[in-house]
Amino acid sequence: MSNADTLTSPARRRGGGVGDLLLSELALLFRRRRTWALLGALALIPVLLAVAVRLSGSGGGPSFVGDIAGNGLFTGFAAITVAVPLFLPLTVGVVAGDTIAGEASLGTLRYLLITPAGRIRLLLVKFAVAAAFCLAAALTVVVAGLLIGLALFPVGPVTLLSGTEIPAIDAVGRALLIAVHVAISLVGLTAIGVFISTLTDVPVGAMAATVVLSITAQILGSLSQLSALHPYLFSAHWFGFGDLLRDPISWASFGDNVVLQLGYAVVFGSLAMGRFVTRDILS
């Protein structure tokens, strides 16, 4: 994308308010071929899972995969379980790491900034857009899973982890709620990625650092010797969506996840603002 393409919107030239700038940045993100390539790659996860189960005629493997053949709705649950550890953090890291560093590398950042207030506004909008991508990414995995499961397998009532059976339409609602939980779970990583993006003019470096941190957090979370640290890792509740598959729903993990991710957003958002407001913009 050329420099001229990134500055075509009046809002990006600081001619509009926060709402106009937010809509402009959202449109810019979802017009990029790279964004659709990332979402397309995520959509392939449930497709490959479903096709593999269909060809083999049996389940087995990660959580919920063994149930796909009997009920296609489990494709969405299985796909999000597979995507959470690596694929979703990878795509989120690419988008978050590109927020500020990408503008700097294109030479457009200095055209967007005039005053410190403008910098804060731009940073908040960039973070909001990256967070919106988290929701789009999680929904892509779940919705693609539900659709391919419906196309290839029988669909019926779903037995929850608590043993209760719920109608198929209610199971779809639970799947969408899981997507929201996963999207919220990635907000802390997004805030870290935006902060790293303010430290460099090289977007690839910011992307890589964000992804490496996501992997590091999961490694730390797997070490029993560091159990005291586990509740404070931004990845602590990435698999907490299992509580949404119980009857009644257990909201404790969901609430803890929201508080944890907000904490990361505030801390790393403040660090990003402190860095960005005082940074010399040369490109």
ZAVOZA-518812 format. One record per atom (N, C-alpha, C): atom name; residue number from 1; x negated, y negated, z. Coordinates in pm, whole numbers. Layout:
REM residues N
 atom   n     c1     c2     c3
   CA NUM      X      Y      Z
...
REM end
This chain:
REM residues 283
 atom   n     c1     c2     c3
    N   1    -84    119      0
   CA   1      0      0      0
    C   1    -87   -124      0
    N   2    -59   -218    -88
   CA   2   -142   -337   -100
    C   2   -109   -438      7
    N   3   -198   -536     25
   CA   3   -174   -643    121
    C   3    -47   -717     87
    N   4    -23   -740    -41
   CA   4     96   -813    -80
    C   4    223   -739    -42
    N   5    221   -607    -52
   CA   5    338   -528    -17
    C   5    374   -541    130
    N   6    275   -556    215
   CA   6    301   -563    358
    C   6    351   -699    402
    N   7    346   -797    315
   CA   7    385   -933    354
    C   7    504   -985    275
    N   8    579   -898    211
   CA   8    690   -943    129
    C   8    809   -990    211
    N   9    826   -939    331
   CA   9    941   -977    413
    C   9    917  -1111    482
    N  10   1018  -1200    482
   CA  10   1005  -1326    555
    C  10    978  -1305    703
    N  11   1038  -1199    762
   CA  11   1016  -1173    904
    C  11    869  -1143    932
    N  12    803  -1074    839
   CA  12    662  -1043    858
    C  12    576  -1168    842
    N  13    631  -1271    780
   CA  13    558  -1397    771
    C  13    598  -1491    886
    N  14    665  -1431    988
   CA  14    704  -1505   1107
    C  14    818  -1602   1081
    N  15    894  -1575    976
   CA  15   1006  -1661    948
    C  15   1133  -1620   1017
    N  16   1139  -1502   1079
   CA  16   1258  -1454   1144
    C  16   1236  -1428   1291
    N  17   1345  -1386   1360
   CA  17   1335  -1355   1501
    C  17   1286  -1215   1525
    N  18   1292  -1174   1654
   CA  18   1244  -1041   1691
    C  18   1325   -933   1620
    N  19   1457   -952   1614
   CA  19   1541   -853   1547
    C  19   1507   -838   1400
    N  20   1485   -951   1333
   CA  20   1448   -946   1191
    C  20   1314   -877   1172
    N  21   1220   -909   1260
   CA  21   1087   -847   1250
    C  21   1097   -697   1274
    N  22   1179   -657   1373
   CA  22   1195   -515   1403
    C  22   1253   -441   1282
    N  23   1357   -496   1222
   CA  23   1416   -432   1105
    C  23   1316   -426    989
    N  24   1238   -533    976
   CA  24   1138   -536    869
    C  24   1032   -428    889
    N  25    985   -412   1013
   CA  25    882   -312   1042
    C  25    937   -170   1028
    N  26   1062   -151   1070
   CA  26   1124    -19   1052
    C  26   1135     16    904
    N  27   1179    -82    826
   CA  27   1190    -59    681
    C  27   1054    -30    620
    N  28    952   -103    667
   CA  28    817    -81    616
    C  28    769     59    647
    N  29    791    105    770
   CA  29    747    239    810
    C  29    815    346    727
    N  30    948    335    712
   CA  30   1022    442    646
    C  30   1027    427    493
    N  31    958    326    442
   CA  31    937    319    297
    C  31    805    385    257
    N  32    720    409    352
   CA  32    588    464    321
    C  32    597    611    285
    N  33    526    649    182
   CA  33    522    789    143
    C  33    460    875    253
    N  34    364    818    324
   CA  34    299    894    431
    C  34    400    933    539
    N  35    491    842    573
   CA  35    591    871    675
    C  35    679    987    631
    N  36    723    984    507
   CA  36    809   1092    458
    C  36    732   1223    443
    N  37    603   1213    416
   CA  37    521   1334    410
    C  37    510   1397    549
    N  38    494   1314    652
   CA  38    487   1365    789
    C  38    619   1430    829
    N  39    730   1363    800
   CA  39    861   1418    834
    C  39    888   1545    754
    N  40    845   1545    628
   CA  40    863   1665    547
    C  40    785   1783    602
    N  41    663   1757    649
   CA  41    583   1863    709
    C  41    650   1919    835
    N  42    710   1830    914
   CA  42    781   1875   1033
    C  42    903   1959    996
    N  43    973   1918    891
   CA  43   1092   1992    848
    C  43   1055   2133    799
    N  44    933   2149    753
   CA  44    890   2280    705
    C  44    875   2382    818
    N  45    853   2334    940
   CA  45    832   2426   1053
    C  45    952   2518   1071
    N  46   1074   2465   1088
   CA  46   1188   2557   1102
    C  46   1216   2638    977
    N  47   1189   2580    860
   CA  47   1212   2654    735
    C  47   1122   2777    730
    N  48    994   2759    761
   CA  48    900   2871    760
    C  48    936   2975    865
    N  49    979   2929    983
   CA  49   1021   3022   1088
    C  49   1139   3106   1042
    N  50   1239   3037    987
   CA  50   1361   3107    945
    C  50   1333   3205    832
    N  51   1255   3162    734
   CA  51   1223   3250    622
    C  51   1144   3371    669
    N  52   1050   3350    762
   CA  52    970   3462    814
    C  52   1059   3563    885
    N  53   1152   3515    967
   CA  53   1242   3606   1037
    C  53   1334   3676    938
    N  54   1381   3601    838
   CA  54   1472   3659    739
    C  54   1403   3771    661
    N  55   1279   3749    623
   CA  55   1206   3849    544
    C  55   1168   3971    628
    N  56   1136   3945    755
   CA  56   1096   4056    842
    C  56   1216   4133    895
    N  57   1330   4063    904
   CA  57   1451   4128    953
    C  57   1456   4142   1103
    N  58   1358   4084   1174
   CA  58   1356   4093   1321
    C  58   1288   3972   1378
    N  59   1304   3952   1508
   CA  59   1244   3837   1574
    C  59   1110   3870   1634
    N  60   1088   3817   1752
   CA  60    959   3833   1819
    C  60    879   3707   1807
    N  61    780   3691   1894
   CA  61    696   3573   1888
    C  61    732   3473   1997
    N  62    714   3342   1969
   CA  62    740   3239   2069
    C  62    885   3238   2116
    N  63    913   3155   2217
   CA  63   1046   3145   2275
    C  63   1152   3119   2170
    N  64   1265   3189   2182
   CA  64   1384   3176   2097
    C  64   1368   3238   1958
    N  65   1246   3266   1913
   CA  65   1229   3322   1778
    C  65   1298   3458   1768
    N  66   1293   3537   1873
   CA  66   1356   3668   1870
    C  66   1507   3663   1860
    N  67   1567   3544   1887
   CA  67   1713   3532   1884
    C  67   1765   3477   1751
    N  68   1673   3434   1663
   CA  68   1716   3367   1540
    C  68   1799   3459   1451
    N  69   1756   3584   1436
   CA  69   1826   3675   1346
    C  69   1971   3696   1388
    N  70   1998   3692   1518
   CA  70   2133   3712   1566
    C  70   2217   3587   1566
    N  71   2153   3471   1570
   CA  71   2227   3345   1573
    C  71   2138   3235   1517
    N  72   2175   3180   1402
   CA  72   2091   3081   1334
    C  72   2068   2954   1412
    N  73   2154   2924   1511
   CA  73   2135   2802   1589
    C  73   2005   2804   1668
    N  74   1955   2924   1696
   CA  74   1830   2933   1771
    C  74   1710   2889   1688
    N  75   1728   2871   1558
   CA  75   1617   2822   1475
    C  75   1574   2684   1520
    N  76   1671   2598   1552
   CA  76   1637   2463   1600
    C  76   1563   2467   1731
    N  77   1608   2553   1824
   CA  77   1541   2564   1953
    C  77   1399   2619   1938
    N  78   1384   2720   1853
   CA  78   1252   2779   1832
    C  78   1158   2681   1764
    N  79   1209   2608   1667
   CA  79   1124   2515   1592
    C  79   1071   2403   1681
    N  80   1155   2347   1766
   CA  80   1109   2238   1852
    C  80   1008   2290   1954
    N  81   1025   2416   1997
   CA  81    929   2476   2090
    C  81    792   2491   2024
    N  82    792   2531   1897
   CA  82    667   2547   1824
    C  82    603   2412   1792
    N  83    685   2311   1765
   CA  83    634   2181   1720
    C  83    578   2095   1833
    N  84    627   2113   1954
   CA  84    590   2024   2064
    C  84    440   2022   2096
    N  85    370   2134   2104
   CA  85    231   2128   2149
    C  85    136   2058   2054
    N  86    156   2071   1922
   CA  86     58   2018   1827
    C  86    118   1930   1719
    N  87    218   1979   1649
   CA  87    265   1911   1529
    C  87    330   1776   1559
    N  88    415   1770   1659
   CA  88    477   1641   1693
    C  88    374   1541   1747
    N  89    286   1579   1841
   CA  89    182   1484   1883
    C  89     92   1439   1769
    N  90     67   1528   1673
   CA  90    -17   1492   1560
    C  90     48   1382   1476
    N  91    174   1399   1443
   CA  91    242   1298   1362
    C  91    260   1167   1438
    N  92    293   1177   1566
   CA  92    307   1056   1648
    C  92    174    984   1661
    N  93     65   1060   1677
   CA  93    -67    999   1684
    C  93   -103    923   1559
    N  94    -64    977   1442
   CA  94    -91    909   1316
    C  94    -18    775   1310
    N  95    109    775   1346
   CA  95    189    652   1338
    C  95    145    550   1444
    N  96    128    594   1569
   CA  96     89    502   1676
    C  96    -50    446   1654
    N  97   -142    531   1610
   CA  97   -278    485   1588
    C  97   -290    385   1476
    N  98   -193    383   1386
   CA  98   -197    294   1270
    C  98   -131    158   1297
    N  99    -62    143   1410
   CA  99     21     25   1432
    C  99    -54   -107   1415
    N 100   -164   -125   1488
   CA 100   -242   -249   1480
    C 100   -366   -230   1394
    N 101   -435   -119   1414
   CA 101   -558    -95   1337
    C 101   -529    -89   1187
    N 102   -411    -38   1151
   CA 102   -376    -31   1010
    C 102   -362   -169    948
    N 103   -301   -261   1021
   CA 103   -289   -399    971
    C 103   -427   -464    959
    N 104   -512   -437   1059
   CA 104   -646   -495   1055
    C 104   -726   -442    937
    N 105   -713   -312    910
   CA 105   -789   -254    800
    C 105   -742   -305    664
    N 106   -613   -340    655
   CA 106   -558   -394    530
    C 106   -588   -542    512
    N 107   -633   -607    621
   CA 107   -660   -749    615
    C 107   -536   -835    629
    N 108   -427   -778    681
   CA 108   -301   -853    693
    C 108   -273   -901    834
    N 109   -349   -854    932
   CA 109   -317   -883   1071
    C 109   -325  -1032   1102
    N 110   -428  -1099   1051
   CA 110   -444  -1241   1082
    C 110   -333  -1326   1022
    N 111   -269  -1278    915
   CA 111   -159  -1353    856
    C 111    -31  -1344    939
    N 112    -23  -1241   1022
   CA 112     96  -1220   1104
    C 112     90  -1293   1237
    N 113    -29  -1341   1275
   CA 113    -50  -1396   1409
    C 113    -91  -1542   1404
    N 114    -24  -1622   1486
   CA 114    -60  -1763   1496
    C 114    -83  -1801   1642
    N 115      7  -1758   1731
   CA 115     -2  -1794   1873
    C 115     -3  -1667   1956
    N 116    -48  -1676   2084
   CA 116    -42  -1560   2173
    C 116     98  -1502   2186
    N 117    202  -1589   2188
   CA 117    339  -1539   2196
    C 117    372  -1454   2075
    N 118    320  -1495   1957
   CA 118    340  -1417   1837
    C 118    274  -1281   1846
    N 119    162  -1275   1911
   CA 119     92  -1148   1927
    C 119    173  -1052   2014
    N 120    227  -1103   2123
   CA 120    306  -1017   2212
    C 120    430   -966   2141
    N 121    495  -1054   2066
   CA 121    613  -1014   1992
    C 121    580   -904   1891
    N 122    472   -923   1817
   CA 122    433   -823   1718
    C 122    399   -691   1784
    N 123    328   -695   1895
   CA 123    288   -572   1964
    C 123    410   -495   2014
    N 124    506   -567   2073
   CA 124    627   -502   2123
    C 124    707   -439   2009
    N 125    714   -509   1898
   CA 125    787   -456   1782
    C 125    716   -332   1727
    N 126    584   -338   1718
   CA 126    508   -224   1669
    C 126    529   -102   1758
    N 127    530   -122   1889
   CA 127    554    -12   1982
    C 127    696     44   1964
    N 128    794    -45   1951
   CA 128    933      0   1934
    C 128    949     81   1806
    N 129    882     41   1700
   CA 129    890    113   1573
    C 129    825    251   1587
    N 130    710    257   1654
   CA 130    644    386   1676
    C 130    730    478   1762
    N 131    799    421   1862
   CA 131    889    500   1946
    C 131   1008    550   1865
    N 132   1057    467   1772
   CA 132   1166    510   1685
    C 132   1124    628   1598
    N 133    998    628   1557
   CA 133    947    741   1479
    C 133    949    869   1563
    N 134    921    858   1692
   CA 134    927    976   1780
    C 134   1064   1041   1772
    N 135   1169    958   1777
   CA 135   1305   1011   1769
    C 135   1331   1072   1632
    N 136   1288   1002   1527
   CA 136   1308   1054   1392
    C 136   1237   1188   1374
    N 137   1116   1200   1428
   CA 137   1038   1323   1414
    C 137   1105   1439   1487
    N 138   1147   1416   1611
   CA 138   1211   1522   1688
    C 138   1343   1565   1624
    N 139   1421   1468   1579
   CA 139   1548   1500   1513
    C 139   1526   1577   1384
    N 140   1420   1543   1312
   CA 140   1390   1613   1187
    C 140   1370   1762   1212
    N 141   1292   1795   1315
   CA 141   1266   1935   1347
    C 141   1395   2007   1385
    N 142   1472   1946   1474
   CA 142   1593   2012   1525
    C 142   1700   2024   1417
    N 143   1726   1914   1346
   CA 143   1832   1916   1244
    C 143   1795   2011   1129
    N 144   1669   2007   1085
   CA 144   1626   2100    981
    C 144   1642   2244   1028
    N 145   1612   2269   1155
   CA 145   1628   2403   1210
    C 145   1773   2448   1211
    N 146   1863   2358   1251
   CA 146   2005   2392   1253
    C 146   2057   2421   1113
    N 147   2015   2340   1016
   CA 147   2064   2356    879
    C 147   2014   2485    815
    N 148   1883   2513    830
   CA 148   1830   2635    769
    C 148   1883   2758    842
    N 149   1905   2746    972
   CA 149   1963   2858   1047
    C 149   2105   2886   1003
    N 150   2180   2779    977
   CA 150   2317   2795    928
    C 150   2319   2859    790
    N 151   2219   2826    708
   CA 151   2215   2876    571
    C 151   2174   3023    563
    N 152   2088   3068    653
   CA 152   2029   3201    640
    C 152   2083   3306    737
    N 153   2147   3262    846
   CA 153   2186   3358    950
    C 153   2330   3333    996
    N 154   2389   3432   1060
   CA 154   2521   3410   1119
    C 154   2510   3311   1235
    N 155   2618   3239   1259
   CA 155   2620   3139   1365
    C 155   2740   3166   1455
    N 156   2716   3159   1585
   CA 156   2825   3183   1679
    C 156   2794   3124   1814
    N 157   2869   3161   1917
   CA 157   2844   3110   2052
    C 157   2702   3140   2097
    N 158   2649   3052   2181
   CA 158   2511   3063   2227
    C 158   2510   3094   2376
    N 159   2430   3191   2415
   CA 159   2413   3223   2556
    C 159   2298   3141   2612
    N 160   2327   3059   2713
   CA 160   2227   2971   2772
    C 160   2132   3048   2862
    N 161   2028   2980   2907
   CA 161   1929   3042   2995
    C 161   1990   3084   3128
    N 162   2100   3018   3167
   CA 162   2167   3053   3292
    C 162   2265   3169   3274
    N 163   2279   3217   3150
   CA 163   2368   3331   3124
    C 163   2507   3293   3079
    N 164   2538   3164   3079
   CA 164   2670   3117   3036
    C 164   2676   3107   2885
    N 165   2789   3145   2828
   CA 165   2807   3135   2683
    C 165   2884   3009   2648
    N 166   2835   2933   2551
   CA 166   2902   2810   2510
    C 166   2931   2817   2360
    N 167   3034   2744   2313
   CA 167   3066   2746   2170
    C 167   2952   2689   2086
    N 168   2953   2723   1957
   CA 168   2847   2679   1867
    C 168   2837   2527   1861
    N 169   2950   2458   1858
   CA 169   2947   2311   1848
    C 169   2882   2250   1970
    N 170   2904   2308   2088
   CA 170   2838   2260   2209
    C 170   2688   2288   2204
    N 171   2651   2398   2145
   CA 171   2508   2431   2131
    C 171   2439   2330   2041
    N 172   2508   2285   1936
   CA 172   2452   2181   1849
    C 172   2428   2053   1929
    N 173   2524   2018   2014
   CA 173   2506   1901   2100
    C 173   2387   1915   2192
    N 174   2369   2034   2248
   CA 174   2252   2058   2334
    C 174   2122   2043   2254
    N 175   2122   2092   2129
   CA 175   2002   2082   2046
    C 175   1966   1936   2019
    N 176   2066   1854   1991
   CA 176   2041   1712   1967
    C 176   1992   1644   2094
    N 177   2046   1685   2209
   CA 177   2001   1630   2337
    C 177   1855   1669   2363
    N 178   1817   1789   2324
   CA 178   1678   1832   2336
    C 178   1588   1743   2252
    N 179   1633   1707   2131
   CA 179   1554   1618   2046
    C 179   1531   1484   2114
    N 180   1633   1432   2181
   CA 180   1618   1306   2254
    C 180   1517   1322   2367
    N 181   1526   1433   2440
   CA 181   1430   1459   2548
    C 181   1287   1463   2496
    N 182   1266   1532   2385
   CA 182   1132   1543   2328
    C 182   1083   1406   2281
    N 183   1171   1328   2219
   CA 183   1133   1194   2175
    C 183   1088   1107   2292
    N 184   1163   1113   2402
   CA 184   1125   1038   2522
    C 184    991   1089   2575
    N 185    970   1219   2567
   CA 185    845   1278   2617
    C 185    722   1225   2544
    N 186    741   1178   2421
   CA 186    629   1131   2340
    C 186    605    981   2353
    N 187    686    913   2434
   CA 187    671    768   2449
    C 187    538    733   2515
    N 188    498    810   2616
   CA 188    370    783   2682
    C 188    253    796   2587
    N 189    254    900   2504
   CA 189    149    918   2404
    C 189    152    803   2303
    N 190    271    758   2268
   CA 190    284    646   2176
    C 190    220    520   2233
    N 191    246    492   2361
   CA 191    188    374   2425
    C 191     35    383   2427
    N 192    -17    501   2453
   CA 192   -163    520   2451
    C 192   -217    496   2310
    N 193   -147    549   2210
   CA 193   -191    530   2073
    C 193   -191    385   2030
    N 194    -90    310   2070
   CA 194    -84    167   2036
    C 194   -199     93   2105
    N 195   -226    128   2230
   CA 195   -338     65   2300
    C 195   -470     93   2229
    N 196   -494    218   2194
   CA 196   -617    252   2123
    C 196   -624    177   1991
    N 197   -509    160   1927
   CA 197   -505     90   1799
    C 197   -548    -56   1810
    N 198   -532   -115   1929
   CA 198   -575   -254   1948
    C 198   -725   -264   1969
    N 199   -793   -151   1988
   CA 199   -936   -153   2019
    C 199  -1024   -143   1895
    N 200   -965   -115   1780
   CA 200  -1045    -87   1662
    C 200   -978   -139   1536
    N 201  -1056   -156   1431
   CA 201  -1004   -190   1299
    C 201  -1001    -68   1207
    N 202  -1031     48   1264
   CA 202  -1036    172   1186
    C 202   -919    261   1227
    N 203   -812    264   1150
   CA 203   -693    340   1191
    C 203   -717    490   1207
    N 204   -803    548   1124
   CA 204   -830    691   1135
    C 204   -891    723   1271
    N 205   -978    636   1321
   CA 205  -1037    657   1452
    C 205   -933    652   1562
    N 206   -840    556   1553
   CA 206   -734    545   1654
    C 206   -642    666   1649
    N 207   -610    711   1529
   CA 207   -525    830   1514
    C 207   -591    952   1576
    N 208   -719    972   1543
   CA 208   -790   1089   1593
    C 208   -802   1086   1745
    N 209   -832    970   1801
   CA 209   -847    959   1946
    C 209   -715    990   2017
    N 210   -604    944   1960
   CA 210   -473    970   2020
    C 210   -440   1118   2018
    N 211   -466   1183   1907
   CA 211   -439   1327   1896
    C 211   -528   1406   1991
    N 212   -655   1369   1999
   CA 212   -748   1438   2089
    C 212   -701   1425   2234
    N 213   -653   1307   2271
   CA 213   -603   1288   2408
    C 213   -481   1375   2435
    N 214   -395   1393   2334
   CA 214   -277   1478   2354
    C 214   -319   1623   2378
    N 215   -420   1668   2306
   CA 215   -470   1804   2325
    C 215   -538   1817   2460
    N 216   -616   1715   2497
   CA 216   -685   1717   2626
    C 216   -587   1725   2742
    N 217   -478   1647   2733
   CA 217   -378   1648   2840
    C 217   -317   1787   2856
    N 218   -293   1856   2746
   CA 218   -236   1990   2755
    C 218   -336   2091   2811
    N 219   -463   2073   2778
   CA 219   -565   2161   2836
    C 219   -573   2139   2987
    N 220   -573   2013   3027
   CA 220   -576   1984   3171
    C 220   -453   2040   3241
    N 221   -339   2035   3171
   CA 221   -216   2086   3230
    C 221   -213   2237   3244
    N 222   -302   2305   3173
   CA 222   -306   2451   3181
    C 222   -404   2502   3287
    N 223   -481   2412   3347
   CA 223   -581   2452   3447
    C 223   -520   2446   3586
    N 224   -507   2562   3648
   CA 224   -446   2567   3781
    C 224   -529   2491   3885
    N 225   -660   2479   3861
   CA 225   -746   2406   3954
    C 225   -711   2258   3962
    N 226   -641   2209   3860
   CA 226   -604   2067   3856
    C 226   -454   2048   3877
    N 227   -392   2138   3950
   CA 227   -247   2135   3968
    C 227   -198   2005   4031
    N 228   -281   1941   4114
   CA 228   -240   1814   4176
    C 228   -227   1704   4072
    N 229   -297   1718   3961
   CA 229   -294   1618   3855
    C 229   -178   1639   3758
    N 230   -128   1760   3749
   CA 230    -30   1797   3647
    C 230     94   1707   3642
    N 231    155   1670   3756
   CA 231    278   1588   3748
    C 231    256   1450   3687
    N 232    132   1406   3680
   CA 232    103   1271   3632
    C 232     54   1267   3487
    N 233     38   1383   3426
   CA 233     -1   1388   3286
    C 233    118   1350   3198
    N 234     94   1275   3091
   CA 234    206   1235   3006
    C 234    272   1354   2938
    N 235    202   1467   2937
   CA 235    258   1589   2876
    C 235    330   1678   2977
    N 236    346   1631   3099
   CA 236    397   1716   3208
    C 236    536   1773   3178
    N 237    621   1697   3111
   CA 237    759   1741   3090
    C 237    790   1771   2943
    N 238    687   1795   2864
   CA 238    711   1821   2723
    C 238    799   1943   2700
    N 239    792   2042   2788
   CA 239    876   2161   2774
    C 239    989   2163   2878
    N 240   1016   2049   2937
   CA 240   1123   2042   3036
    C 240   1262   2052   2978
    N 241   1271   2057   2845
   CA 241   1405   2062   2784
    C 241   1476   2194   2811
    N 242   1406   2292   2867
   CA 242   1472   2417   2903
    C 242   1585   2394   3002
    N 243   1574   2290   3086
   CA 243   1679   2260   3183
    C 243   1807   2211   3115
    N 244   1797   2169   2990
   CA 244   1916   2125   2916
    C 244   1991   2245   2857
    N 245   1934   2364   2872
   CA 245   1999   2485   2823
    C 245   2051   2569   2940
    N 246   2092   2500   3043
   CA 246   2152   2566   3158
    C 246   2294   2512   3179
    N 247   2373   2584   3255
   CA 247   2510   2541   3286
    C 247   2533   2552   3436
    N 248   2548   2436   3502
   CA 248   2549   2301   3445
    C 248   2407   2255   3411
    N 249   2400   2150   3330
   CA 249   2270   2094   3293
    C 249   2199   2042   3417
    N 250   2070   2074   3428
   CA 250   1988   2020   3535
    C 250   1917   1895   3482
    N 251   1954   1778   3537
   CA 251   1902   1651   3486
    C 251   1776   1606   3557
    N 252   1729   1682   3656
   CA 252   1614   1638   3736
    C 252   1490   1619   3649
    N 253   1459   1719   3567
   CA 253   1341   1709   3482
    C 253   1355   1596   3381
    N 254   1475   1579   3327
   CA 254   1499   1472   3231
    C 254   1471   1336   3294
    N 255   1524   1316   3416
   CA 255   1501   1189   3486
    C 255   1356   1166   3521
    N 256   1289   1272   3569
   CA 256   1146   1261   3600
    C 256   1065   1226   3476
    N 257   1106   1282   3363
   CA 257   1037   1255   3237
    C 257   1052   1108   3197
    N 258   1172   1056   3210
   CA 258   1196    915   3176
    C 258   1108    824   3261
    N 259   1104    850   3392
   CA 259   1024    767   3483
    C 259    876    776   3448
    N 260    828    897   3421
   CA 260    686    917   3389
    C 260    650    843   3260
    N 261    731    858   3157
   CA 261    699    794   3029
    C 261    709    642   3038
    N 262    804    591   3115
   CA 262    812    447   3136
    C 262    687    396   3206
    N 263    637    476   3302
   CA 263    514    437   3371
    C 263    397    424   3274
    N 264    383    523   3187
   CA 264    276    516   3087
    C 264    296    398   2992
    N 265    421    374   2954
   CA 265    450    263   2863
    C 265    413    129   2927
    N 266    443    114   3055
   CA 266    412    -12   3124
    C 266    261    -29   3139
    N 267    192     76   3183
   CA 267     48     66   3208
    C 267    -28     41   3078
    N 268     -6    127   2980
   CA 268    -82    112   2856
    C 268    -29     -1   2769
    N 269     98    -36   2786
   CA 269    149   -154   2718
    C 269     84   -280   2772
    N 270     64   -286   2903
   CA 270     -3   -401   2963
    C 270   -148   -409   2919
    N 271   -215   -294   2914
   CA 271   -354   -292   2867
    C 271   -363   -337   2721
    N 272   -268   -291   2640
   CA 272   -267   -330   2499
    C 272   -245   -480   2484
    N 273   -153   -535   2563
   CA 273   -128   -679   2557
    C 273   -251   -757   2599
    N 274   -314   -713   2709
   CA 274   -434   -782   2756
    C 274   -544   -782   2652
    N 275   -559   -673   2583
   CA 275   -660   -663   2479
    C 275   -621   -745   2355
    N 276   -497   -733   2314
   CA 276   -453   -791   2188
    C 276   -444   -944   2194
    N 277   -399   -996   2308
   CA 277   -382  -1140   2323
    C 277   -516  -1212   2319
    N 278   -620  -1146   2373
   CA 278   -752  -1210   2380
    C 278   -845  -1168   2266
    N 279   -798  -1086   2176
   CA 279   -883  -1032   2070
    C 279   -905  -1137   1960
    N 280  -1026  -1140   1909
   CA 280  -1057  -1223   1792
    C 280  -1012  -1149   1668
    N 281   -918  -1208   1597
   CA 281   -864  -1146   1475
    C 281   -943  -1196   1356
    N 282  -1019  -1107   1295
   CA 282  -1105  -1146   1183
    C 282  -1053  -1093   1049
    N 283   -951  -1008   1054
   CA 283   -900   -951    929
    C 283   -749   -938    933
REM end
